Structure formats: C-alpha cells, structure tokens
Amino acid sequence: MVAQHLGVPLTDPRAARVTVRQLLAHTSGFGEFENELFYAGSMSCPHAASIAFAEALDAGPGKDFLYSNMNFCLLGLVVEAAQGTPFQRVVQREVLRPVGVTDMRTAGTRDVRANDVLHDVAPGRTFMETLGAAGTWIATPSDIVKFGDSLDPAKPGAHPVSRQTLATMRKPSSPRPPGTPRRELWYGLGLMVWRDGSFGHTGTLENTHAMFLVRPDGVTWAVLVSGENPWSSLELRGMVDEALLAALR
C-alpha cells in the first residue's frame, strides 16, 4: 500500500488502502489539489503529499476515475522510497538511458538553461517543484518520440515494459471509465488510449502544452506548443494528424 511506503500520518483511514495501480489509473480517490500543485499552495511534492494525506479522500479507493496530478506526485515519492534514490536518477538509469535518451532532466519552474525554451511564468508560481513526477521533466520532442517508440513492441531497440505490461496499461482501468464505445479515448494505467489503438499522453502547464502519440501505423509524434491553445487533446491530435497527412500528399 502507498501509505506504508511513505510512512505518512492519515486523516482518512481509507487512504491506507490506496495502491500503486490505483494511482496509475487515477482511481485512488485523491482530489485534484489544484491550489497546492499549481498555485503555490505548496512548495514541494512531499509537502503537497502531506496535505493530501491530511484531508479526506474525494472517493473510496478504486471507486471512481478522477484525474489528479497528485497521483503522479505520489508515484514519484513511492519510487524514491522503494529505491532509496531520487526519482530523476531512477528514471534516467532504469528507463531513459537504456532506450538512448540522455538529455531529459527534471527542472524547476524557472530553471532555464542554454537552448531551453523560455515560457512566461506568473510571479510566485512553483508548479514544477510541486508537481514532482507529475510534471517536472523537460525534454525535446525528438527525445519524447524516442521514448514513445520504446513503448512500441514492434519497434527495434530496448523496451522498458513488456508486451504484456503494455497491453495491461492500455486497457480501460476504471470501474466506470471515462471512455465508452462511443467515445474516442479512455484512460489506462498512466496512458491515454484512443479507440483506433493509438496511445500516449498530454500535459499542460502555464503557457505551454505538450503531447505525444504512438499510432498503430508505426508513426510516433510529439509536439510542444508555446501557449495553452488548443486546450483539448482531441483537437491537438487532430491538428497534428492532419498536418502529417498533408505532408504526405
């Protein structure tokens, strides 16, 4: 159980039953904690996590789907507790370097180095420090594509997860998943999955929007948008797919 790994005091006894799988599936019951994670309500992921465990869950573990970046913040802390090593080092050693990605790093909200893209950030915001594993990574689109390709078992090279694990990650994970046969996408375990078999993820921070997609036709793409529009992942996917199609005509 997650609480046992972290050794934190609990206000809601149901939080003792939250599992890693439920964090990945966003069925843990934790709320969104937007103020703590995005608007300087907290100054670090561990501090935000302590606030989350000090409050009641929004739902019982495993009951409902509620997307919350707190789930990924907690996952990063669990990795650190289990490995006894900072999250960044674990991911770089176990996932990124084996697939040939060497330039990805975690960064602060205003940690801009040479050749990094500078995005306008409002004074006082510290979202990247607070998000932790939920949103502190920075990378080039080419590195994201390289990572996305490593998830595709049909592609050559190292694969951080097995074919069986990927199949599990792509299944609808919620007892009442947000995706239905009439919908275009659903959420699996840490992945957004489209009805056509494509999978990937998207993320939005202040004045930036990112998305990557692994398509069943063998195409993997990643795009970083300066600004928050289009906000919709479906709209952004449509724009990129249309641009790729036009380039082939």
C-alpha positions as a Markdown table, in Angstrom:
| # | Residue | x | y | z |
|---|---|---|---|---|
| 1 | Met | 0.0 | 0.0 | 0.0 |
| 2 | Val | 1.2 | 3.5 | -0.8 |
| 3 | Ala | 0.8 | 5.0 | 2.7 |
| 4 | Gln | 3.1 | 2.2 | 4.1 |
| 5 | His | 5.8 | 3.1 | 1.6 |
| 6 | Leu | 5.7 | 6.8 | 2.5 |
| 7 | Gly | 5.1 | 6.4 | 6.2 |
| 8 | Val | 2.8 | 9.4 | 6.5 |
| 9 | Pro | 0.0 | 10.0 | 9.0 |
| 10 | Leu | -3.5 | 9.6 | 7.7 |
| 11 | Thr | -6.7 | 11.6 | 8.4 |
| 12 | Asp | -8.9 | 9.3 | 6.2 |
| 13 | Pro | -8.4 | 5.6 | 7.1 |
| 14 | Arg | -9.4 | 4.7 | 3.5 |
| 15 | Ala | -6.2 | 6.2 | 2.3 |
| 16 | Ala | -4.3 | 3.3 | 3.8 |
| 17 | Arg | -5.8 | 1.1 | 1.1 |
| 18 | Val | -4.6 | 3.2 | -1.9 |
| 19 | Thr | -2.4 | 1.1 | -4.2 |
| 20 | Val | 0.1 | 2.0 | -6.9 |
| 21 | Arg | -2.2 | 0.6 | -9.5 |
| 22 | Gln | -5.0 | 3.0 | -8.4 |
| 23 | Leu | -2.6 | 5.9 | -8.6 |
| 24 | Leu | -1.7 | 5.0 | -12.1 |
| 25 | Ala | -5.4 | 4.6 | -13.0 |
| 26 | His | -6.5 | 7.8 | -11.2 |
| 27 | Thr | -8.9 | 5.8 | -9.1 |
| 28 | Ser | -7.2 | 6.5 | -5.8 |
| 29 | Gly | -9.8 | 8.8 | -4.6 |
| 30 | Phe | -7.4 | 11.8 | -4.1 |
| 31 | Gly | -8.8 | 15.1 | -5.2 |
| 32 | Glu | -7.2 | 17.5 | -7.7 |
| 33 | Phe | -5.3 | 19.7 | -5.3 |
| 34 | Glu | -5.0 | 22.4 | -8.0 |
| 35 | Asn | -4.0 | 25.1 | -5.5 |
| 36 | Glu | -1.3 | 23.0 | -3.9 |
| 37 | Leu | 0.2 | 21.8 | -7.2 |
| 38 | Phe | -0.2 | 24.8 | -9.5 |
| 39 | Tyr | -0.8 | 28.0 | -7.5 |
| 40 | Ala | 1.9 | 28.0 | -4.8 |
| 41 | Gly | -0.3 | 26.4 | -2.2 |
| 42 | Ser | 2.7 | 24.1 | -1.5 |
| 43 | Met | 6.4 | 24.4 | -2.3 |
| 44 | Ser | 7.3 | 20.8 | -3.0 |
| 45 | Cys | 5.8 | 17.4 | -3.9 |
| 46 | Pro | 6.4 | 15.9 | -0.5 |
| 47 | His | 4.7 | 18.9 | 1.2 |
| 48 | Ala | 1.8 | 18.6 | -1.2 |
| 49 | Ala | 1.5 | 14.9 | -0.5 |
| 50 | Ser | 1.4 | 15.6 | 3.3 |
| 51 | Ile | -1.5 | 17.9 | 2.7 |
| 52 | Ala | -3.3 | 15.3 | 0.6 |
| 53 | Phe | -3.0 | 12.6 | 3.3 |
| 54 | Ala | -4.2 | 15.1 | 5.9 |
| 55 | Glu | -7.5 | 15.5 | 4.1 |
| 56 | Ala | -10.4 | 13.1 | 3.4 |
| 57 | Leu | -10.4 | 11.3 | 0.0 |
| 58 | Asp | -12.9 | 12.5 | -2.5 |
| 59 | Ala | -14.0 | 8.9 | -3.1 |
| 60 | Gly | -13.2 | 5.4 | -1.9 |
| 61 | Pro | -10.1 | 3.8 | -3.4 |
| 62 | Gly | -10.9 | 2.0 | -6.7 |
| 63 | Lys | -14.4 | 3.5 | -6.9 |
| 64 | Asp | -14.3 | 6.4 | -9.4 |
| 65 | Phe | -12.0 | 7.9 | -12.0 |
| 66 | Leu | -10.7 | 11.4 | -11.1 |
| 67 | Tyr | -7.7 | 12.6 | -12.9 |
| 68 | Ser | -5.3 | 14.2 | -10.4 |
| 69 | Asn | -1.7 | 15.1 | -10.7 |
| 70 | Met | -1.4 | 14.2 | -7.1 |
| 71 | Asn | -1.4 | 10.6 | -8.1 |
| 72 | Phe | 1.8 | 11.0 | -10.1 |
| 73 | Cys | 3.4 | 13.2 | -7.4 |
| 74 | Leu | 2.8 | 10.2 | -5.0 |
| 75 | Leu | 4.1 | 7.7 | -7.5 |
| 76 | Gly | 7.4 | 9.5 | -7.7 |
| 77 | Leu | 7.7 | 9.5 | -3.9 |
| 78 | Val | 6.9 | 5.8 | -3.8 |
| 79 | Val | 9.7 | 5.1 | -6.4 |
| 80 | Glu | 12.1 | 7.1 | -4.2 |
| 81 | Ala | 11.1 | 5.3 | -1.1 |
| 82 | Ala | 11.4 | 1.9 | -2.7 |
| 83 | Gln | 14.7 | 2.6 | -4.4 |
| 84 | Gly | 16.3 | 4.9 | -1.8 |
| 85 | Thr | 17.4 | 7.1 | -4.8 |
| 86 | Pro | 16.0 | 10.4 | -6.2 |
| 87 | Phe | 13.2 | 9.9 | -8.7 |
| 88 | Gln | 15.2 | 11.5 | -11.6 |
| 89 | Arg | 18.1 | 9.2 | -11.1 |
| 90 | Val | 15.9 | 6.1 | -11.0 |
| 91 | Val | 14.1 | 7.0 | -14.2 |
| 92 | Gln | 17.3 | 8.0 | -16.1 |
| 93 | Arg | 19.0 | 4.8 | -15.1 |
| 94 | Glu | 16.2 | 2.3 | -15.5 |
| 95 | Val | 14.1 | 3.8 | -18.3 |
| 96 | Leu | 15.8 | 6.6 | -20.3 |
| 97 | Arg | 19.4 | 5.6 | -20.8 |
| 98 | Pro | 18.6 | 2.1 | -21.9 |
| 99 | Val | 16.4 | 3.5 | -24.7 |
| 100 | Gly | 19.0 | 6.1 | -25.7 |
| 101 | Val | 17.5 | 9.2 | -24.1 |
| 102 | Thr | 20.3 | 11.1 | -22.3 |
| 103 | Asp | 19.1 | 14.8 | -22.4 |
| 104 | Met | 15.9 | 14.6 | -20.3 |
| 105 | Arg | 16.1 | 16.1 | -16.8 |
| 106 | Thr | 13.9 | 17.4 | -14.0 |
| 107 | Ala | 13.8 | 21.2 | -13.6 |
| 108 | Gly | 12.3 | 23.9 | -11.5 |
| 109 | Thr | 9.7 | 26.4 | -12.8 |
| 110 | Arg | 12.4 | 29.0 | -13.6 |
| 111 | Asp | 15.3 | 26.6 | -14.2 |
| 112 | Val | 16.1 | 27.7 | -17.8 |
| 113 | Arg | 19.5 | 26.6 | -19.3 |
| 114 | Ala | 21.2 | 27.2 | -22.6 |
| 115 | Asn | 19.0 | 26.1 | -25.6 |
| 116 | Asp | 15.9 | 25.6 | -23.3 |
| 117 | Val | 12.6 | 27.2 | -24.3 |
| 118 | Leu | 11.6 | 30.1 | -22.1 |
| 119 | His | 7.9 | 30.3 | -21.2 |
| 120 | Asp | 6.3 | 33.2 | -19.4 |
| 121 | Val | 5.5 | 32.3 | -15.8 |
| 122 | Ala | 3.5 | 34.4 | -13.4 |
| 123 | Pro | 5.3 | 35.6 | -10.2 |
| 124 | Gly | 5.2 | 33.3 | -7.2 |
| 125 | Arg | 4.3 | 30.1 | -9.1 |
| 126 | Thr | 6.3 | 27.0 | -8.3 |
| 127 | Phe | 4.3 | 24.3 | -10.1 |
| 128 | Met | 7.2 | 22.2 | -11.4 |
| 129 | Glu | 8.8 | 21.9 | -8.0 |
| 130 | Thr | 5.5 | 20.9 | -6.5 |
| 131 | Leu | 4.3 | 18.5 | -9.3 |
| 132 | Gly | 7.4 | 16.3 | -8.9 |
| 133 | Ala | 6.9 | 13.2 | -11.1 |
| 134 | Ala | 3.6 | 14.7 | -12.4 |
| 135 | Gly | 5.3 | 17.4 | -14.4 |
| 136 | Thr | 8.8 | 18.3 | -13.6 |
| 137 | Trp | 10.5 | 16.7 | -16.6 |
| 138 | Ile | 11.7 | 18.7 | -19.6 |
| 139 | Ala | 12.7 | 17.2 | -22.9 |
| 140 | Thr | 13.0 | 17.8 | -26.6 |
| 141 | Pro | 10.2 | 16.4 | -28.9 |
| 142 | Ser | 12.8 | 14.1 | -30.5 |
| 143 | Asp | 13.6 | 12.5 | -27.1 |
| 144 | Ile | 9.9 | 12.1 | -26.4 |
| 145 | Val | 9.5 | 10.3 | -29.8 |
| 146 | Lys | 12.4 | 8.1 | -28.9 |
| 147 | Phe | 10.8 | 7.2 | -25.6 |
| 148 | Gly | 7.4 | 6.7 | -27.3 |
| 149 | Asp | 9.0 | 4.3 | -29.8 |
| 150 | Ser | 10.5 | 2.3 | -27.0 |
| 151 | Leu | 7.0 | 1.5 | -25.7 |
| 152 | Asp | 6.0 | 0.0 | -29.1 |
| 153 | Pro | 7.0 | -3.7 | -29.1 |
| 154 | Ala | 7.1 | -3.7 | -32.9 |
| 155 | Lys | 9.9 | -1.2 | -32.9 |
| 156 | Pro | 13.6 | -2.3 | -32.6 |
| 157 | Gly | 15.7 | -1.5 | -29.6 |
| 158 | Ala | 15.2 | -1.7 | -25.8 |
| 159 | His | 11.7 | -1.7 | -24.3 |
| 160 | Pro | 11.1 | -0.5 | -20.7 |
| 161 | Val | 7.9 | -2.5 | -20.4 |
| 162 | Ser | 7.0 | -5.9 | -21.8 |
| 163 | Arg | 4.3 | -6.5 | -24.4 |
| 164 | Gln | 2.0 | -8.0 | -21.8 |
| 165 | Thr | 2.5 | -5.0 | -19.4 |
| 166 | Leu | 1.8 | -2.5 | -22.2 |
| 167 | Ala | -1.4 | -4.4 | -23.1 |
| 168 | Thr | -2.4 | -4.0 | -19.4 |
| 169 | Met | -1.6 | -0.3 | -19.4 |
| 170 | Arg | -3.8 | 0.2 | -22.5 |
| 171 | Lys | -6.9 | -1.4 | -21.0 |
| 172 | Pro | -9.6 | 0.9 | -19.5 |
| 173 | Ser | -8.7 | 1.0 | -15.8 |
| 174 | Ser | -11.6 | 2.5 | -14.1 |
| 175 | Pro | -14.8 | 0.6 | -12.9 |
| 176 | Arg | -16.6 | 3.4 | -14.7 |
| 177 | Pro | -14.0 | 4.5 | -17.2 |
| 178 | Pro | -14.4 | 7.9 | -18.9 |
| 179 | Gly | -14.2 | 6.2 | -22.3 |
| 180 | Thr | -17.1 | 4.2 | -23.7 |
| 181 | Pro | -17.5 | 2.5 | -27.2 |
| 182 | Arg | -19.0 | 5.8 | -28.4 |
| 183 | Arg | -16.1 | 7.9 | -27.0 |
| 184 | Glu | -12.8 | 8.5 | -28.7 |
| 185 | Leu | -10.5 | 7.8 | -25.8 |
| 186 | Trp | -10.1 | 6.3 | -22.3 |
| 187 | Tyr | -7.5 | 6.2 | -19.6 |
| 188 | Gly | -5.5 | 3.1 | -18.8 |
| 189 | Leu | -2.5 | 2.9 | -16.4 |
| 190 | Gly | -0.6 | 6.1 | -17.0 |
| 191 | Leu | -1.7 | 6.2 | -20.6 |
| 192 | Met | -4.4 | 7.9 | -22.7 |
| 193 | Val | -5.7 | 5.4 | -25.2 |
| 194 | Trp | -7.7 | 6.1 | -28.4 |
| 195 | Arg | -10.2 | 3.8 | -29.9 |
| 196 | Asp | -8.1 | 3.4 | -33.0 |
| 197 | Gly | -5.3 | 1.8 | -30.9 |
| 198 | Ser | -3.1 | 4.9 | -30.6 |
| 199 | Phe | -1.8 | 5.7 | -27.1 |
| 200 | Gly | 0.2 | 8.5 | -25.5 |
| 201 | His | -0.3 | 11.4 | -23.1 |
| 202 | Thr | -0.7 | 15.1 | -22.9 |
| 203 | Gly | 0.1 | 17.8 | -20.3 |
| 204 | Thr | -0.5 | 21.5 | -19.8 |
| 205 | Leu | 1.5 | 24.0 | -17.7 |
| 206 | Glu | 1.4 | 27.7 | -17.7 |
| 207 | Asn | 1.8 | 28.9 | -21.3 |
| 208 | Thr | 2.8 | 25.5 | -22.6 |
| 209 | His | 1.1 | 22.4 | -23.8 |
| 210 | Ala | 2.8 | 19.1 | -24.8 |
| 211 | Met | 1.6 | 15.8 | -26.3 |
| 212 | Phe | 3.0 | 12.6 | -27.7 |
| 213 | Leu | 1.2 | 9.8 | -29.5 |
| 214 | Val | 2.2 | 6.3 | -30.7 |
| 215 | Arg | 0.0 | 5.3 | -33.6 |
| 216 | Pro | -0.8 | 1.7 | -34.7 |
| 217 | Asp | 0.5 | 2.5 | -38.2 |
| 218 | Gly | 4.0 | 2.9 | -36.8 |
| 219 | Val | 4.1 | 6.7 | -36.6 |
| 220 | Thr | 5.1 | 8.3 | -33.3 |
| 221 | Trp | 4.9 | 12.0 | -32.9 |
| 222 | Ala | 5.5 | 14.6 | -30.2 |
| 223 | Val | 4.6 | 18.3 | -30.2 |
| 224 | Leu | 5.4 | 21.1 | -27.8 |
| 225 | Val | 3.1 | 24.1 | -28.0 |
| 226 | Ser | 4.1 | 27.6 | -26.8 |
| 227 | Gly | 0.8 | 28.6 | -25.2 |
| 228 | Glu | -2.1 | 26.7 | -23.9 |
| 229 | Asn | -4.2 | 26.5 | -27.1 |
| 230 | Pro | -5.6 | 24.2 | -28.3 |
| 231 | Trp | -6.5 | 23.1 | -24.8 |
| 232 | Ser | -8.3 | 19.9 | -26.0 |
| 233 | Ser | -6.1 | 16.9 | -26.5 |
| 234 | Leu | -8.5 | 15.6 | -29.2 |
| 235 | Glu | -8.2 | 18.9 | -31.1 |
| 236 | Leu | -4.4 | 18.9 | -30.8 |
| 237 | Arg | -4.2 | 15.4 | -32.0 |
| 238 | Gly | -6.5 | 16.2 | -35.0 |
| 239 | Met | -4.3 | 19.2 | -36.0 |
| 240 | Val | -1.1 | 17.2 | -35.9 |
| 241 | Asp | -2.5 | 14.2 | -37.7 |
| 242 | Glu | -3.9 | 16.5 | -40.4 |
| 243 | Ala | -0.5 | 18.2 | -40.8 |
| 244 | Leu | 1.2 | 14.8 | -41.2 |
| 245 | Leu | -1.4 | 13.7 | -43.7 |
| 246 | Ala | -0.9 | 16.9 | -45.7 |
| 247 | Ala | 2.9 | 16.4 | -45.8 |
| 248 | Leu | 2.4 | 13.0 | -47.4 |
| 249 | Arg | 0.1 | 14.3 | -50.2 |
